[in-house]
């Protein structure tokens, strides 16, 4: 990065000179290497294993093992595993898990790769929009290290892959606008393919469709002026054709089980929305801005910069796209895994805000202030995600270490095809799979008086060999029901303790796994 002196100022020359990044992609590769090195230090300890990454890896397993009767998202209504049509991202994570020898380090590395691709696609898109390299780099880095984004990919979620496809579609559409007619058609088909792939990587990719329309609509409008309706039809046909062909190819393996997938999608959406009817109370959901703001609190610098960019730069199209994304989120449950998809809208808006500060020398107070905003964006993300979070994890390394979880699983439950019920105790999925367990975790459903669901649950607990609960979720009534099913209490175990002992009234260390209360089938031999 080189600087040229600007007008006389009491500020440091680096705040007033002309910032030009000579080799932005080389610098970006170096930044990615640094981020990777830091994240590798805490790959399997931060965050602890949790529900979302377990279920997404298991969705990938079910693609490769379609006859499996056990699942980390088992439906009481149907009495079988729930499968999803957006299987490509989970399949990539399952591949990472298997390539790593049955270790969650592999699926978490796959999540890191997806996030790196998403941030790289964002950087390329911003450069294609002719934003200064320094502004694009700062924005892409702030996006990659945003605490909400880090929570997603460090926690093994597949969101990065879906974002990468959608942002790449935006990039290709931007490049198609300036290309000659034949090449433009090819790029439009590629953009359509990427747009179709985004929700097939993970269903939340649909939330980014308004962002893709932000690039597609101006392109079609320009074509209408130059070539008329015939040109629009050709380009729209290329885009739609690429998307339809990709969707057909990816979904073709699922066609034999289409009816089952439709029912599973209904159950999955019902649980994702937190209600039996996802559209119920839509108006109430649309007005829950405070809930969204609460989720975005740790992302405040990027959010505020993005909103300021929309207002100051009068980016009407981007504002409408953001509102469209918000509505799509409001259709389902408002939580971090969905609100996260607002960041690809806010990041380019933040880039619009700071771009003038890097177009030339910062000759005015306003431009110098924008450079400080840019430094604040990057500085906050680096401080939280590359310094504070890793240091906190390393200080809690003993409690967070999953080695005790693996030892406890082997010594207390043992190896073999045991039917193990996990009641919100998802961390045991990763130790259990290599041991050969058949794991059952329930999908959240409104069962009500449904006799089939109650029969399926009764049959399940009649077959369960081991049931694992969080200690505070077992009361006298639950204990009585479990004993009536032929299960007896083995004890309460703390994986971090040398002998797994959990004295009553003693809280485990922060971020430690457990305590877990374990029930086993009466008469079951010890491991």
SEGU-772593 format. One line per 5 residues: for each residue x, y, z of C-alpha. Coordinates in steps of 0.001 Angstrom, whole numbers, m for minus. Each point is the difference from the previous one (the first is absolute). Layout:
BEGIN
X,Y,Z; ...
% end
This chain:
BEGIN
0,0,0; 1503,3323,m1011; m856,3517,1143; 483,3379,m1620; 36,3180,2078
m3246,1949,118; m798,3528,1112; 1554,1311,3185; m1613,m1629,3009; 745,m683,3625
m992,m3632,m601; 2458,m2725,m888; 732,m165,m3772; m1500,m3489,m160; m3364,1483,826
273,2696,m2655; 2039,m1545,m2835; m1251,m2018,m2948; m447,m3626,999; 623,m2305,m2937
376,m3743,397; 2303,m1185,m2766; m600,m3752,396; m3371,m398,1733; m345,m3702,m693
3432,m814,1345; m807,1998,3124; m3342,m1775,291; 1679,m3413,m223; 2331,1027,2820
m2923,1142,2135; m1822,m3295,m568; 3128,m1917,1006; 215,2029,3214; m3681,m550,818
361,m3730,m671; 3063,m274,2239; m1778,1682,2915; m3188,m2027,m382; 1941,m3277,m176
1212,637,3564; m3547,m489,1307; m1578,m2030,m2798; m1678,m2678,2150; m285,1970,3245
m1789,3181,m1072; m2925,m151,34; m910,m3268,1768; m1778,m2562,m2173; m3622,1074,m439
m3310,m880,m1578; 233,1754,m3375; 3335,m1461,m1084; m1006,m3477,1181; m3261,28,m1939
1555,1438,m3147; 2752,m2627,m45; m2630,m2676,593; m2101,1262,m2923; 3070,m691,m2138
376,m3486,1494; m3606,m818,m890; 738,806,m3658; 2712,m2677,2; m1961,m2381,2257
m3613,393,m1200; m1169,m3193,1745; 1120,1186,3432; m2754,m152,2636; 1737,2274,2519
634,3724,m205; 896,3155,1901; m3375,1360,m1194; m2468,m2853,453; m3687,730,m503
m2521,m1297,2558; m2783,707,m2506; 1363,m2336,m2687; 2209,m2262,2123; 3044,457,m2250
2887,2405,m692; m744,3378,m1562; 1822,616,m3273; 490,3327,m1782; 89,983,m3662
2744,2574,665; 2531,m2770,421; 3086,1209,m1899; 1509,2041,2857; m601,m2740,2603
1495,m2526,m2424; 3163,2125,m271; 264,86,3789; m595,m3743,288; 2761,m486,m2584
2305,2156,2127; m938,m2028,3083; 836,m3276,m1745; 3199,1268,m1612; 1183,1011,3475
m471,m3567,1202; m3314,564,1743; 1024,3233,1695; m2056,3207,277; 3208,1838,m878
m708,m995,m3607; m3526,1413,m89; 1166,3193,1712; 2779,408,m2559; m2651,m385,m2708
m1986,2793,1673; 3126,2195,55; 528,m616,m3713; m3596,987,m747; 382,3241,1958
3288,809,m1748; m1678,m506,m3380; m2903,2248,1038; 2307,2825,1104; 2105,m409,m3155
m3119,164,m2188; m1044,3158,1856; 3417,1560,m616; m127,m858,m3713; m3551,1358,m293
934,3285,1660; 2981,352,m2341; m2263,m752,m2977; m2208,2860,1214; 3129,2181,m381
469,719,3671; 3555,866,1084; 2070,m3041,928; 673,1256,3531; m3706,506,704
m856,m3422,m1430; 2727,m1711,2041; m1044,1665,3250; m3640,m934,m583; 737,m3613,m946
2217,m420,3065; m2622,1575,2280; m2590,m2372,m1486; 2190,m3091,447; 904,868,3597
m3382,1335,1040; m867,m1714,3322; m3301,m1330,m1350; 1702,m1402,m3092; 2770,m1543,2098
m2580,m1615,2268; m1477,m1690,m3068; 3099,m1424,m1678; 2000,m682,3158; m3049,m1910,1191
m5,m2179,m3111; m3108,1411,m1712; m318,m120,m3797; m1120,3625,m461; 3292,1068,m1574
m540,m2321,m2959; m3484,1370,m737; 1261,3581,319; 2940,m759,m2279; m2312,m1234,m2768
m2352,2993,299; 2819,2568,95; 1711,m1729,m2922; m3279,290,m1930; 20,3755,699
3596,200,m1235; m715,m1901,m3227; m3080,2127,m711; 2067,3155,432; 2622,m1381,m2406
m2692,m1065,m2480; m1254,3571,m357; 3182,1174,m1731; 697,m3158,m2010; m728,m499,m3734
m3311,m1703,m782; 1188,m3654,m318; 2184,204,3103; m2737,1835,1868; m2397,m2878,m685
2463,m2512,1425; 580,2108,3095; m3725,406,524; m442,m3769,m165; 2824,m395,2531
m1596,2602,2256; m3301,m1867,m195; 1766,m3230,914; 1629,1633,3037; m3309,1560,1046
m1681,m3410,m141; 2891,m1617,1849; m120,2415,2966; m3152,m1453,1669; 1065,m3518,m979
3170,549,2017; m2210,1122,2880; m3625,1072,m114; 687,3409,1595; 1743,953,m3244
m3470,1062,m1204; 327,2994,2340; 2664,1405,m2339; m2182,m59,m3122; m887,3716,312
3746,702,m93; 294,m1940,m3256; m2968,1929,m1412; 1894,3188,867; 2426,m905,m2797
m2386,m1781,m2356; m2675,2709,m310; 2351,2853,m1093; 1631,m2367,m2491; m3376,m849,m1540
m1012,3662,43; 3127,956,m1946; m642,m2816,m2446; m3555,1244,m523; 1283,3439,m1012
2609,m1380,m2382; m1641,m3095,m1480; m3675,121,920; m2124,m2830,1336; 1715,m2592,m2174
3342,679,1705; m1621,m151,3427; m1607,m3336,m874; 3353,m1443,m1150; 1847,1063,3138
m2780,m957,2357; m244,m3347,m1775; 3729,m601,443; m199,844,3712; m3096,m2131,593
1341,m2833,m2149; 3249,m187,1944; m1924,m22,3261; m2525,m2638,m1052; 2652,m2312,m1427
2077,225,3179; m3015,m588,2235; m1059,m3046,m2035; 3473,m1543,54; 444,533,3747
m3518,m1104,942; m104,m2995,m2363; 1332,m2465,2629; m2827,1066,2337; m2880,m562,m2435
m779,m3582,1149; m648,1315,3512; m1753,3227,m1036; m3199,m673,1972; 1974,m740,3154
2075,3149,m457; m3105,2159,m339; m1325,m1288,3337; 3431,364,1614; 271,3558,m1309
m3321,856,1620; 1154,m1406,3344; 3398,1668,m301; m1512,3399,m781; m2465,m381,2852
2832,m649,2451; 2147,2758,m1523; m2799,2515,402; m692,m1037,3555; m3657,m671,m762
m2174,m2541,m1732; m925,2608,m2626; 2979,2009,m1315; m2170,2846,m1355; m2052,508,3141
587,3362,1588; 1932,1338,m3007; m790,3629,770; 1228,m447,3557; 3217,m1501,m1332
546,2827,m2462; m148,2513,2848; 2548,m1787,2185; 2813,2349,m961; 1235,20,3597
623,m3751,m145; 2087,411,m3145; 1886,2904,1564; 764,m2154,3036; 1560,m2694,m2183
2025,2609,m1914; 1327,1698,3144; 3500,m1502,m286; 27,1002,m3677; m835,3631,816
2928,1662,m1866; m775,m1755,m3291; m3755,442,463; 251,3711,789; 2436,613,m2860
m2302,m1875,m2372; m3106,1923,1043; 1912,3283,m229; 1153,m970,m3480; m3575,m635,m1108
m1131,3396,1288; 2962,2174,m951; 590,m1529,m3442; m3768,m196,m657; 292,m3604,m1111
m3693,m592,m659; 418,m3316,m1788; 2228,m1417,2712; m2448,1214,2653; m2871,m1819,m1704
2147,m3126,m260; 786,193,3727; m3694,345,823; m734,m2999,m2197; 2584,m2056,1858
m1456,1103,3330; m3502,m1095,m1043; 1296,m3427,m1019; 1653,m376,3403; m3187,1096,1753
m1891,m2827,m1728; 1838,m2437,2263; 1731,64,3363; 2036,3105,827; 3274,m1317,1391
3702,401,m713; 127,m2642,m2751; m2579,1941,m2042; 809,3599,942; 3540,m788,m1122
m1254,247,m3602; m479,3748,371; 3790,456,63; 436,m485,m3793; m2447,2904,m423
1619,2247,2599; 3619,m633,m1016; m233,1497,m3535; m1981,2910,1452; 2857,602,2453
2421,m131,m2928; m2023,2714,m1752; 329,2155,3116; 3789,m186,285; 861,m207,m3724
443,3778,m585; 2664,110,2700; 2228,m2292,m2068; m668,1415,m3474; 2742,2599,465
1677,2144,2666; m2156,623,3067; m58,3766,m431; m2991,709,2251; m986,m761,3558
m2904,m2120,m1261; 2287,m2233,m2051; 2469,m343,2841; m2883,m947,2281; m1052,m2687,m2459
3498,m1451,108; m285,m173,3767; m3328,m1790,m448; 1697,m2513,m2295; 2800,m570,2498
m2608,m420,2721; m1863,m2608,m2047; 3087,m2107,m553; 1414,667,3469; m3161,m1096,1817
m275,m3213,m1990; 3684,m848,497; m58,823,3718; m3064,m2140,712; 561,m2940,m2361
3785,m331,m226; 1020,1210,3469; m2678,m23,2714; m1856,m3151,m1017; 3104,m2207,m505
1565,1255,3254; m3171,m782,1947; m143,m3467,m1554; 3638,m733,814; m558,1091,3611
m2874,m2510,217; 1820,m2685,m1989; m246,m2742,2641; m3760,408,451; m677,310,m3736
2191,m2950,m1033; m2290,m2668,m1494; 2468,m2777,906; m1847,m604,3283; m3267,m311,m1924
1533,m2715,m2180; 1448,m1869,3015; m3275,133,1899; m1932,m1294,m3017; 2313,m2976,m409
321,m889,3678; m3572,614,1165; m2029,m1098,m3047; 2520,m1947,m2055; 447,m1022,m3612
m2676,m1668,m2073; m3313,622,m1800; m1715,1268,3146; m3242,1865,m568; 724,3283,1796
m2572,2725,590; 1413,3544,209; m2259,2482,1770; 1614,3310,m1011; 3349,m1652,693
1257,427,m3563; 3735,178,874; m55,m3777,523; m715,m491,m3706; 3646,372,m1015
1401,m2454,2590; m2907,m2370,m635; 322,m415,m3757; 3525,m1495,8; m1142,m2338,2794
m2784,m1288,m2254; m2958,1419,1928; m3401,355,m1662; m932,3477,1172; m3499,1403,314
m706,3684,644; m3559,1213,m437; m1185,2662,m2389; m2030,2638,1847; m3607,m542,m1033
m3426,857,1361; m1209,m3545,661; m3282,798,1768; m2478,m2898,m81; 1675,m1619,m3028
m257,m3747,791; 2635,m974,m2586; 2581,2319,1546; m681,m1325,3493; 243,m3572,m1267
3290,754,m1765; 1429,1532,3183; m1144,m2974,2081; 1558,m2426,m2481; 3220,2032,m82
465,4,3769; m822,m3704,135; 3015,m599,m2267; 2432,2543,1483; 3067,m1471,1751
1364,3265,1402; m1562,3426,583; 2085,3098,756; m1483,3156,1516; 1256,3294,1328
14,m280,3781; m2538,2746,632; m2581,m1459,m2440; m798,m3089,2064; m2720,329,2626
m1935,m2647,1930; m2655,m341,m2709; 2562,m463,m2795; 1931,m2483,2145; m3182,m2006,599
m843,m75,m3733; 3489,m1190,m892; m117,m2752,2604; m3385,m1080,m1354; 1703,m381,m3415
2519,m2426,1508; 2820,2514,447; 1833,470,3278; 2128,2897,1151; 3712,m689,m352
1127,3321,1470; 1026,3562,m789; 3349,549,m1695; 2286,2989,m620; 2342,m627,m2960
2558,2566,1223; 498,m1771,3358; 2632,m2709,343; m2503,m2563,1317; m3019,1688,m1659
m1383,755,3479; m2542,2844,271; m694,928,3630; m3509,1369,483; m110,3773,122
3377,356,m1712; m52,1970,m3225; 2316,m1120,m2822; 2665,2393,m1323; m1183,2546,m2599
m422,m1503,m3494; 575,m3543,1307; m2033,m2913,m1349; m2639,m1473,2280; m1001,m952,2592
m1881,m2881,m1638; m2481,m2320,1681; 91,m3419,m1665; m2632,m2740,32; 664,m3526,m1289
m2215,m2963,m846; m547,m2215,3038; 2306,m3016,m109; 2313,1562,m2586; 3602,m1211,532
2655,2582,884; 2340,1095,m2820
% end
